[in-house]
């Protein structure tokens, strides 16, 4: 019986330490007898994360994802962003990326092929713009550039990046 009591006492005291470490601070009474609101010591900073934007061309063969500066809660560009990444499905899967700085990059061996969303559709003749990037959708392909002039072009017949 003493052994069971000792074990229960030990278990109870350990669980108190675990709860005290991970539990929010208790509500304390205010001077007027009310209770204060629970205020975490370190609230997560959800304002630092942005939201990705996607679009596809009417053909469904090219789709893009824009990630704003600071990334998202799920994805952080290697250089902190912003980043524009566009995938072409046919005739061969290719990804073109414009990062915050430097030349555009073409990736011809894409291991995470995931193109394309169902929308929104960037109709031919329309321009999409976000951050330092802009893209023009035409019947002959997609041209995207960053404010400093670095760009890429994707179509079924041609790929280019600078």
C-alpha positions as CSV (number, residue, x, y, z in Angstrom):
1,X,0.0,0.0,0.0
2,X,2.9,2.4,0.9
3,X,4.4,1.6,-2.5
4,X,1.2,2.5,-4.4
5,X,0.8,5.7,-2.4
6,X,4.4,6.7,-3.1
7,X,4.0,6.0,-6.8
8,X,0.8,8.0,-7.0
9,X,2.4,10.9,-5.1
10,X,5.4,10.8,-7.5
11,X,3.2,10.6,-10.5
12,X,1.1,13.5,-9.3
13,X,4.1,15.7,-8.6
14,X,5.7,15.0,-12.0
15,X,2.4,15.8,-13.8
16,X,2.2,19.1,-11.9
17,X,5.7,20.0,-13.2
18,X,4.8,19.1,-16.8
19,X,1.6,21.0,-16.7
20,X,3.2,24.0,-15.1
21,X,5.8,24.2,-17.8
22,X,3.5,24.0,-20.8
23,X,0.3,25.6,-19.3
24,X,-0.6,29.2,-19.9
25,X,-0.2,31.6,-16.9
26,X,-3.1,31.5,-14.5
27,X,-5.7,34.3,-14.5
28,X,-5.0,36.7,-11.6
29,X,-7.7,38.8,-9.9
30,X,-7.7,42.5,-10.6
31,X,-8.0,45.1,-8.0
32,X,-11.8,45.2,-8.5
33,X,-12.1,41.5,-8.0
34,X,-12.5,40.7,-11.8
35,X,-10.2,38.3,-13.7
36,X,-7.6,39.4,-16.2
37,X,-7.6,37.9,-19.7
38,X,-5.1,35.2,-20.6
39,X,-2.2,36.8,-22.3
40,X,0.5,34.5,-23.7
41,X,4.0,35.6,-23.0
42,X,5.0,35.1,-26.6
43,X,2.2,35.2,-29.1
44,X,3.1,33.8,-32.5
45,X,3.7,36.5,-35.2
46,X,1.2,35.6,-37.9
47,X,1.4,39.0,-39.5
48,X,4.9,38.3,-40.8
49,X,3.7,35.6,-43.2
50,X,2.0,36.5,-46.4
51,X,-0.3,34.6,-48.7
52,X,0.7,33.0,-52.0
53,X,-1.0,33.9,-55.2
54,X,-1.6,31.5,-58.1
55,X,-2.7,31.8,-61.7
56,X,-2.8,29.6,-64.8
57,X,-2.9,30.3,-68.5
58,X,-6.1,29.4,-70.4
59,X,-4.3,26.4,-72.0
60,X,-3.7,24.8,-68.5
61,X,-0.2,24.1,-69.6
62,X,1.5,26.9,-67.5
63,X,0.8,27.8,-63.9
64,X,2.5,30.1,-61.5
65,X,2.9,30.7,-57.8
66,X,4.0,34.0,-56.2
67,X,5.3,33.9,-52.7
68,X,5.6,37.4,-51.0
69,X,8.6,38.6,-49.1
70,X,8.9,36.7,-45.8
71,X,7.2,33.7,-47.3
72,X,4.2,31.9,-45.8
73,X,3.6,29.8,-42.7
74,X,4.4,26.7,-44.9
75,X,7.0,27.9,-47.4
76,X,10.0,30.2,-47.0
77,X,12.0,31.1,-50.1
78,X,15.8,30.5,-49.7
79,X,16.6,34.3,-49.9
80,X,13.5,35.4,-47.9
81,X,11.5,36.3,-51.0
82,X,9.7,37.5,-52.9
83,X,9.7,34.7,-55.4
84,X,7.8,33.8,-58.6
85,X,7.8,30.2,-59.8
86,X,6.1,29.1,-63.0
87,X,5.8,25.5,-64.3
88,X,5.2,24.3,-67.9
89,X,3.8,20.8,-68.3
90,X,4.3,20.0,-72.0
91,X,6.2,19.0,-74.1
92,X,8.5,18.5,-71.1
93,X,8.0,19.6,-67.5
94,X,10.1,22.7,-66.7
95,X,10.1,25.2,-63.9
96,X,11.2,28.9,-64.2
97,X,12.0,30.9,-61.1
98,X,12.7,34.5,-60.4
99,X,14.0,35.2,-56.9
100,X,14.5,38.5,-55.0
101,X,17.7,39.1,-57.0
102,X,19.8,37.6,-59.7
103,X,19.0,36.0,-63.0
104,X,16.0,33.8,-63.7
105,X,16.6,30.1,-63.4
106,X,15.2,27.3,-65.5
107,X,14.9,23.8,-63.9
108,X,14.6,21.0,-66.4
109,X,14.7,18.2,-63.8
110,X,11.8,19.0,-61.5
111,X,11.2,16.3,-58.8
112,X,8.1,17.9,-57.3
113,X,5.9,18.3,-60.3
114,X,2.8,19.9,-59.1
115,X,1.4,22.2,-61.8
116,X,-1.3,23.5,-62.2
117,X,-4.2,24.8,-60.2
118,X,-7.6,25.3,-61.7
119,X,-7.5,29.0,-61.4
120,X,-7.6,31.9,-61.4
121,X,-7.0,32.1,-65.1
122,X,-4.8,34.8,-66.6
123,X,-6.5,35.3,-69.9
124,X,-4.5,36.0,-73.1
125,X,-3.6,39.7,-73.3
126,X,-3.8,40.2,-69.5
127,X,-1.0,41.2,-67.2
128,X,-0.6,39.9,-63.6
129,X,1.5,42.0,-61.1
130,X,2.6,41.5,-57.5
131,X,5.7,42.7,-55.6
132,X,8.5,43.4,-58.1
133,X,7.1,40.9,-60.7
134,X,4.8,41.2,-63.7
135,X,3.7,38.6,-66.2
136,X,2.0,38.9,-69.6
137,X,-0.1,36.0,-70.9
138,X,-0.2,35.7,-74.7
139,X,-1.3,32.9,-77.1
140,X,2.4,32.4,-77.8
141,X,3.5,31.9,-74.1
142,X,4.1,33.6,-70.8
143,X,6.6,36.4,-70.3
144,X,7.5,37.3,-66.7
145,X,10.0,39.9,-65.5
146,X,11.2,41.5,-62.3
147,X,11.5,45.3,-62.0
148,X,15.3,45.2,-62.6
149,X,14.8,43.5,-66.0
150,X,15.6,39.9,-65.3
151,X,13.0,37.7,-66.9
152,X,11.9,34.4,-68.3
153,X,9.6,33.2,-71.1
154,X,7.8,29.9,-71.2
155,X,5.9,28.3,-74.1
156,X,5.5,24.9,-75.7
157,X,8.1,25.8,-78.3
158,X,10.6,28.0,-76.4
159,X,12.2,28.5,-73.0
160,X,14.3,31.5,-72.1
161,X,15.8,33.0,-68.9
162,X,18.1,35.9,-68.1
